[in-house]
Amino acid sequence: MSLERVCRMPVSFRIHFAMMTIITLVSCVSGAAAGAEVKVVLPERGHPFLACTAEELGRLRQAYRGQGAQRDIVAARVKEAERFVGEAVEFPPRGGQHNQWYQCDKCEVALRTVDATHHQCPKCGKVYSGPPYDDVIFSQQHGRNLQQMVTAAWAYAISEDKRFAEYAAKVLLGYAQRYEQYPYHSASLDAKSRSGGHLFEQTLNEAADLSNEIGPAYDLIHDSGVLSAADHKAIREGLLLPILRNIDKNKTGKNNWQTWHDTAMIWGGALVWDPAWVQKAISDPQNGFLYQMGVSVSKEGMWYENSWGYHFYTLQALINIAETARRLDIDLWSNERLKKMFTLPVYYTMADGMLPRFGDDVSSSARRVGRLFEPAYHAYQDPQILALLGDRANFESLLLGRTAQPTAKPPVLESMVFEDAGHAILRTKGEAGLTAAMTFGPYGGFHGHFDKLSFVFFGFAKELGVDPGRARSQAYRLPIHSNWYKATISHNAVLVDKQSQKPAAGKLLRFEPKADYTVAAAACDDAYPGVKHTRWLVMTGAYLLVVDTLQSDKNHRFDWLYHSRGERVVCSTARDSVSLAGEIPGGEYTRNTRRGTTGEAIRAQFESVGIATHATIAACEGTVVTIGDGVGGSVDDRVPMMMIGREGREVSFAAVLEPVRTGGSPQVSGVRLAATEEGVTIMVESGSHMDRVTIQPDNRVSVALAQ
């Protein structure tokens, strides 16, 4: 029987056909239960059955018919649709383009929209026009159309007012008519790229929009009566199937793209009544949901790209897949690693409430997830997830039936190590509430950085030691991304011969959380061929001690880097103005650079509002000290930095970072590093007192803190 014939059948006949359409999926992928069988049965009910169940829609309609706060939440969707339902729908002349093009090539900053065809650099004033700049605005218009479409579809489902269904149908049919007429294009402007699309420039975008807007809107208005048989055919053959085929040509394997592709396939497969797409979404051996959970998520629950921004971005797709599968009577929520993706992030929370900005991230927080985690709590009823939800009802909580307000408390945050993900989190007691995180795990691929053994540092509820993440303007195509954000120079790491690291993974050597201090040690021998790098972090209640040893069979230049939030950095050693442009790749993004040479201990101060971070570095003859400021969230967001340069075959650094409130005085007066019979000993002097840290040859660490 043909697919077209099945889709034209009355609902009752389709239900009978569905009951005979069963595909058994056998998973042999790591991360799924051995021998587990997943049965896909097309639903025995009419639409909507993917965006929500009949019971869930009933809750929304009951709230809409009622009074009070719950009605207000649901009625807000209807009210929003009322705002635009009478307006004409404007379809751009072609598909949209990636935001990475909305940058000034010279100044490397985001453009300002003058109008639909003029886009101006706020720094140099240059005006850009035509493709691909206009196409970024087209992308925004397509996004508004699709968002208004799904809002109208929900408004219809809640109120049963057909005006809203007619509006959603107008958008659906408009794109069904135009999708294949829009020129094929890609983010790289290469029309032959397999990653492109017609409506948007990436299969990624088209997959997300199919699963987030197009699919839900079609499901919600499918049985409204506003679509004729010809309309259903047009949507199916002019929009859903072409998007599915376009996505399927770009198989990406271990990738957040593929996870969104899978989301589109489970939605599209159910909507076009073809269970083979659903099977592919879940069990494709090199691309499906089960494969992704087995190879793309660490044992602790961290997405492999080593970026919290992409962890949460991918999690949106995984939630969509699991919820859609649930409404198809398939249980994917029981996957152990999926659950850990929700419960892990809170343990990374830094002293300012945010998550460490590793990889291509901007600003992420476990406590901001809110409504995103409602389906996870519905699935798991886990108090840890409940503690992250908002204290007020929302659309998703009403849909899923959660009426009780959160009463769970978040877990107590302690020093922890996540060896498979490759992160050590250090916390100590004390007035400053010091927190640090070191990254030593696998390279994160496209969205990972060359930052092995780098760290971030927080104190007094503020970010101190900075990892820049990525540009807020998403400047992936511009030199600043590869030469600064991704490069080693922008991280609190060690630069060898002024070049960035190679893609590499480190290994944990030691992790010891104690009552008065925490020790973490990791090594990496592959970031720089022939160079063995070991880093120890020892954090007390008052300071962070960073110790590095680098060994090679030939001479190298080693530059110890530290970037700290603040207005400026002051160091009496660095007096002579210099330029790093042309000297170090990425150096062109530094400003206000000064340099000096010394054989004495180095003292520097990073000044910030309310907090000053004092850096004290142990002496070594011929040390070159460079200070200045680098790039934060944009070229205009300046972050003070320092570089401590030394040469040799075996080089060591010992630095103490001590944050002090404005008006206070640092307690650390000196740092000394010496080779002893026991190993390497670091002495941290505080007036008449001295803390002693000894690193033994077997990487055991003994810490004696002065009382």
Helices and strands as residue ranges (DSSP letters): H 3-8, H 11-19, E 22-26, E 37-41, H 54-65, H 69-84, G 99-101, E 112-115, E 118-120, E 127-128, H 133-159, H 162-178, H 203-209, I 210-214, H 215-221, H 229-235, I 236-240, H 241-248, H 256-271, H 275-283, H 289-295, H 308-327, H 336-343, G 345-348, G 366-368, G 370-373, H 374-380, H 383-386, H 395-400, E 416-418, E 423-427, E 435-439, G 445-447, E 455-459, E 462-465, H 479-480, I 481-485, G 488-490, E 494-496, E 507-513, E 517-524, E 532-540, E 544-563, E 568-570, E 576-577, G 587-589, E 591-598, E 602-607, E 611-617, E 623-631, E 638-661, E 670-676, E 679-686, E 689-695, E 701-704
